[in-house]
Amino acid sequence: MIQRTGFGLPNLRRNVCPHFYMSGLRGAIPIQAPHLLKALMRQDSTVSRCQLRGGVHLEQGYVADICLSPRFNQCVFYEDDLTRG
């Protein structure tokens, strides 16, 4: 019997940096639907941020390439946090 992989989307939350969040006009936006992050990221009223560097506004391209990908552990902020602890 051939083992088949499951149909559908992978675990999207696994591919999002745990330190990434977005803020809007009313404060931090809870990330309960990771598939909506890219749509929220395109809105002018939202700002992408990192918990490790609170005052930093992240650029959309960087967020798409690093924060919302399985390669989030390659982020300079993430690596810097690991070397401290």
For each residue, the residues with C-beta under 8 A, 3 or more apart:
1:
2:
3:
4:
5:
6:
7:
8:
9: 12 35
10: 14 15
11: 14 15
12: 9 15 16 34 35
13: 16 31 34
14: 10 11 70
15: 10 11 12 34 68 69 70 72
16: 12 13 20 31 34 37 67 68 72
17: 20 50 66 67 68 72 75 78
18:
19: 50 51 52 77 78 81
20: 16 17 31 48 49 50 51 58 63 67 68 72
21: 28 29 31 49 50 51
22: 28 29 31 37 40 41 46 47 48 49
23: 27 28 29 46 47 49
24: 27 29 43 45 46 47
25: 45
26:
27: 23 24
28: 21 22 23
29: 21 22 23 24 40 46
30:
31: 13 16 20 21 22 34 37
32:
33: 36 37
34: 12 13 15 16 31 37 68
35: 9 12 38
36: 33 39 40
37: 16 22 31 33 34 40 41 68
38: 35 41 42 64 68
39: 36 42 43
40: 22 29 36 37 43 46
41: 22 37 38 46 48 60 63 64 68
42: 38 39 60
43: 24 39 40 46
44:
45: 24 25
46: 22 23 24 29 40 41 43
47: 22 23 24 57
48: 20 22 41 57 58 59 60 63 67
49: 20 21 22 23 53 54 56 57 58
50: 17 19 20 21 53 54 56 58 67 75 77
51: 19 20 21 54
52: 19 77 78 80 81
53: 49 50 56 77
54: 49 50 51
55:
56: 49 50 53 77
57: 47 48 49
58: 20 48 49 50 62 63 67
59: 48 62 63
60: 41 42 48 63 64
61: 64 65
62: 58 59 65 66 67
63: 20 41 48 58 59 60 66 67 68
64: 38 41 60 61 67 68 69
65: 61 62 69 71
66: 17 62 63 69 71 72 74 75
67: 16 17 20 48 50 58 62 63 64 72 75
68: 15 16 17 20 34 37 38 41 63 64 72
69: 15 64 65 66 72
70: 14 15
71: 65 66 74
72: 15 16 17 20 66 67 68 69 75 78
73: 78 79
74: 66 71 78 79
75: 17 50 66 67 72 78 79
76: 79 80
77: 19 50 52 53 56 80 81
78: 17 19 52 72 73 74 75 81 82
79: 73 74 75 76 82 83
80: 52 76 77 83 84
81: 19 52 77 78 84 85
82: 78 79 85
83: 79 80
84: 80 81
85: 81 82
